[in-house]
Each structure stands twice: as structure tokens, then as C-alpha cells.
């Protein structure tokens, strides 16, 4: 590892790292926007059963994240700890994507078993490649502002990939399936897998692991977990990520239902999601500028407060007012866009805090536990969504009852607003401000230099 961990990052490395999240969003955005309605309207499962399945499978998968973090933290290769997984995980990811969107010719019970098995496989394959990818952020640079810059590039890439998926997926399914939705989904996911593979290879070739750990002695997984639980900044972020993911997942997954059944304009689903993704990308792009004006904590407080306001207003929009529907969706996306660069940059800061306080650095464990909280939040949101729609009488591919329509509107407005309000309360407890971080990172830089000088003697 070199000593240049605080130097400005090149454009090539920032773009190369971002390619990894473009790749990831050829899967994640499909899950976020289309998976629920695929399971109800194409696969043929009841909404309540889908909600329960998503909760169970994602909780199972979420526990795999810390395990994957522990494994990758202990990986030693000439390419580093985390970069090799960008290559090793490609084939499982392609296979899992196709199988998840394959509809077997069997009875309802057999379909449910297939859905459980393939979705668990899908999420484990995603974890295998995405946890090390996320942890890579924590060892590319030690400079907090550079991390914010890198995460901004990352999530511009994520939202670009997500925009492409949101806009082109319905058309690709129609074109490739030629009237057969089941075949269309299989072929679409195969194409997405090939594209993602090329992007992960670019990310592997473009990045470099630089940060050296101050502790070279073996540490148990139990010790890693104890360090996490005593890391107050990380605990706050864990809760925050869970709550914000519930906000995002509720709105993202219900948008397809909102336009198909409430607005009555299924043809606008792609454009609606594209507008949202463009707003997210703009928000991510301006994050480094915003963090020069406001502390990360202050900025998150402001943005999530605005999400509360705009999501609440969404409840009152008449279904005929498309301009206002699209406009508020754009504003919500603009506010949520900086959230991901901010929070993931803050996770890297908590890794510094842990190393500074305990002398141990478990970068992948910190990022994998972050993924755990996000998946748990998504699982809870999926459960809430399925149970609410099921209890209010949702029926796939039919005219919805007044109760079902109300549930769809609530999922797009007041429910995510409530979780966004809860996130505002949680942010107040985050303790790392800019001055504290600067002091911690200066101290760590001196210790790393001393360690390198001692090793060169």
C-alpha cells in the first residue's frame, strides 16, 4: 500500500469506480422498481405472499452481508482485499438474474418455492460482489472530501444505470419477448448481466487499494462486531440507512402500481421513473458543492426534512395533474440524490473513527453491515407494501377497489413521509462533525507514516 491515500483522485479512477455501481443498478433498480409487480402480475403470486417472501428472503440475505464483510476483510491477494471479488462474482450474478426472472411451469406452491430459492440466490450473488465493491471506497482514499467526490461519482453512475433500467426495461421486455412477457424478462436480465460484467471489469482495472491498516494482528469476527456496536457514529448511520431505505423502497416499488392502477397511464411508468432517476443523479452530482456550504449532518437534516414536506404534498395531488405529479417526484429525487453519497462517505468516516479509537480497521465489515441495514429496510418496506395492498383487496391486472387505490396513494406519500420524518430525528444523534473528522484523519495519517517508516528500516 502506498502513502498517497490522501492525494486527489484522478478522473479515470473516479469514473472507473463509478462503473461498478452502474453495473450493480442493472440489478438493484430492477428489484426496486419492477420486481414486486413482476411477482404479482407476471409470476402470478398474491401481493401478501410476495410481501412475506420479500421480508423473509431479504432478512436471510441481510445476515449474509456481515459474513461477506468478514470474509473479504480477511482476503489477501496481490490485487488487494476487495477488487478480486469484482471478477469472481460475475458468473453467479448473471446466472442468478436470469433464474430469478424465470417463471417455472408448475403449480402455485411450486412457483412460491422457486421464487424463494431463486431470489435468495440472487441476493447472495449480489452480496458476494457488492459488499467488497462498497468496501473498496474505504481504502481508495483517506481524505473525507475526496470520499465525498468519489461517492458522488459512484452514485451518478448508480442513478445513470438506474435511469437506463427504468426507461428501457419495459420496452426491452416487450421487444425481446415479442408478446411473451416471461421470455422477455429472461432475455432482458441476460443482456443486463453481460453489460454489468463488462462494467465490473472496468471498475477492477481502474481502481487501487491504498489504505494500510494500523493493526496487522489477526482479529476475530466477534471483535469486529463488538467494535461496530461500540462505534456510535456507525450505529446512528445503521439506523438511518434502514429508515431512509424504507422511504425510498416504498415510493420506488409503488410507483409502477401508482401509474398502472391509480393514474391509469401505464405507458408513463418509464418516463416517471426516468425523471426521478435524473433528479437523483443531479442531486448526487452537486453533493461535493453542497458539502462545502453545509456540514454533512446539517445537509442530511435539511434534505430529509424537504422529503417529508414533498412526500406529504404528494398525497393531495389529483390523479389528473400529471405536471404536478412529475414535478414533485423530481423534487423528491433531487433531495434524495445527495443522501447516498453523503451516507456512504460517512460510513468510510466511521471506519476511520473505529481505527482511531480501537486501533483496528474492519472496512468491509462496516460497509457490509451498512448493506445489512439497507436490505433490512427494503425487506420491511416490501413486507409493509405487500400486507397493506393485500389487506385492502389488491387484485392483479384488474380494476382496483377504492381501498386498494388508497393504499397505493399512501405508499407513494404519507407512509414514506412518516419514515423520512423519523430519519430527521435520528440524524440529530450523529456525532462526527467536520472538525472532529479532520483531527482524526490527521492523527491516522501520522500513525500510518510512522508504521511505513518503521517497516522500511
Secondary structure by P-SEA (a helix, b strand, c coil): ccccccccccaaaaaaaaaaaaaaaaccccccccaaaaacccccccaaaaaaaaaaaaaaaaaaaaaaaaaaaaccccccccccccccaaaaaaaaaaaaaccccccaaaaaaaaaaaaaaaaaaaaacccccccccccccccaaaaaaaaaaaaaaaaaaaaaaaccaaaaaaaaacccaaaaaaaaaaaaaaaaaaaaaaaaacccccccccccccccaaaaaaaaaaaaaaaaaaaaaaaaaaaaaaaaaaaaaaaacccccccaaaaaaaaaaaaaaaaaaaaaaaaaaccaaaaaaaaaaaaaaaaaaaaaccccaaaaaaaaaaaaaaaacaaaaaaaaaaaaaaaaaaaaccccaaaaaaaaaaaaaaaaaaaaaaaaaaaaaaacccccccccaaaaaaaaaaacaaaaaaaaaaaaaaccccccaaaaaaaaaaaaaaaaaaaaaaac
